[in-house]
């Protein structure tokens, strides 16, 4: 059984460790230990505990800035009809170009971050999102550059 730790119980070294792993999850344990001023076995134990307790759910691929710079990305703000959140979310989950989806407060219900290989592909993608049953309105903003990336 996985028990998720309360974020308040994570100590500053755990937070530093999580930041290092967020930058590069493949960094060697010995190098992380040096950066944290801890022993390699202590760092390994911390990683195992954070995994076991559900703070670290997994590891993934972080795409290079060079690859990402070739993509056209946009925020798509989405207003949905009442009681359609589950259906719309499922449809959006099935679109691989939707990188992230956030529920938000305000005049829109969702914000999707999408990526496409070209403006034409992005245009088609936004049309596809607008055609999903339950989507009432979209508003898109193309991302010109990313100033902070973690």
C-alpha positions, -999 to 999 in steps of 0.1 A, spaced: 0 0 0 13 34 -10 9 61 16 15 97 4 35 119 27 21 152 37 42 178 19 48 196 52 67 165 65 92 166 37 124 182 50 146 207 31 171 180 19 141 160 5 130 191 -14 166 197 -27 167 160 -38 134 163 -56 146 195 -74 178 177 -85 158 147 -98 134 170 -116 164 185 -135 179 152 -143 164 119 -130 193 100 -144 220 118 -124 242 93 -106 234 88 -69 270 97 -60 268 130 -78 235 138 -61 250 129 -27 279 153 -33 256 181 -42 235 175 -11 264 169 12 251 134 21 263 99 18 254 79 -13 235 53 8 215 81 25 205 96 -8 195 61 -21 174 55 10 157 89 6 149 81 -31 135 47 -21 114 63 7 101 90 -16 91 64 -42 75 41 -16 55 69 0 42 81 -33 60 114 -36 79 102 -66 55 84 -89 78 77 -118 104 90 -142 100 103 -177 116 118 -207 125 155 -207 127 167 -243 156 189 -253 152 226 -258 164 221 -294 137 196 -301 110 216 -283 120 248 -302 109 231 -334 74 226 -321 46 251 -321 31 252 -287 -1 269 -274 -23 273 -244 -59 264 -253 -84 277 -228 -116 256 -229 -151 263 -217 -172 231 -214 -209 224 -209 -221 214 -174 -215 177 -165 -192 170 -195 -158 172 -177 -152 134 -176 -161 130 -213 -141 160 -225 -111 150 -204 -112 115 -218 -113 128 -254 -85 152 -247 -64 124 -231 -67 105 -264 -50 134 -283 -13 129 -279 -6 165 -289 -22 176 -256 8 177 -233 -10 188 -201 -45 196 -191 -54 217 -161 -87 224 -144 -89 261 -136 -111 287 -119 -124 317 -138 -143 321 -170 -127 290 -185 -129 254 -172 -97 239 -186 -63 249 -200 -46 225 -223 -10 229 -233 -6 215 -268 23 210 -292 23 206 -330 49 203 -357 35 233 -377 10 262 -375 -12 242 -399 -11 212 -376 -18 234 -346 -48 250 -364 -62 215 -371 -56 204 -335 -75 235 -321 -104 228 -345 -104 191 -333 -105 203 -297 -134 226 -305 -153 198 -321 -153 176 -290 -189 171 -277 -192 193 -246 -167 219 -256 -185 252 -259 -156 276 -266 -119 278 -269 -94 306 -268 -58 299 -279 -25 317 -273 6 305 -291 37 302 -269 64 324 -283 92 313 -259 97 296 -226 115 317 -201 117 292 -172 117 254 -177 121 230 -149 
